[in-house]
């Protein structure tokens, strides 16, 4: 176990539990886990039998806490910081960060004023219910926002646990978070809409949506090696107005799907290498 770094984690929800599993995998020293939902304590103790688990904020965190990770819902971050912002609650040299993709270091201002180094370290991953396989926490990107000192310390910690840090300016957090929503949330929405169309086209109501998954998997694997504009295929990429028109006709009674199709076709046309005149022709038709 790496006992050189003492870690306290506050909030063992979906994100917090996956971070705990990853830290355990890296053999880091987790001193205390604070989780108000007592029903979650058994899972934490099963994962970390030698770690203290408490249901309320201690008067003082362990004196050897080097890093405090706040994994609570966005609207609770500031309150947690305020609860910690009193003398001797945690070492003044501690690195303290929350994991929100949207909120900024300003949420921890009360701790910054006490001398702690504060900011945000957001793991770029989708956390649905249940535990992620261990390998899906390896090599993650993470958005880091904070001052220069925080960047140095947080990026070093990220690299220690095998993550890839990228620095985000506070004024760009909303844009950064929107990028994560596009990748992590809208992909699921598009898969659901594609499944809806596929299912409607299958005879006798046979399950068919799963047949799209190998295609999705191929596209995602290709994105690891090539830029999006290189792997984009389909009618918008080749300027096939006949196919585009037929698609829109097929969705004329499904306005929500049609609206999505039109918006994404516009984006695909702009991404394509079609001549400007051909792009304008298609865009005007949409």
Helices and strands as residue ranges (DSSP letters): E 2-10, H 14-25, E 28-34, G 38-40, H 41-47, E 52-54, E 67-70, G 74-76, H 77-84, E 95-98, G 105-108, H 109-112, E 117-123, G 134-137, E 141-146, H 148-160, E 164-167, G 170-172, H 173-181, I 182-186, H 187-201, G 203-205, G 209-212, H 213-225, H 228-231, H 235-238, H 241-250, H 255-271, H 276-285
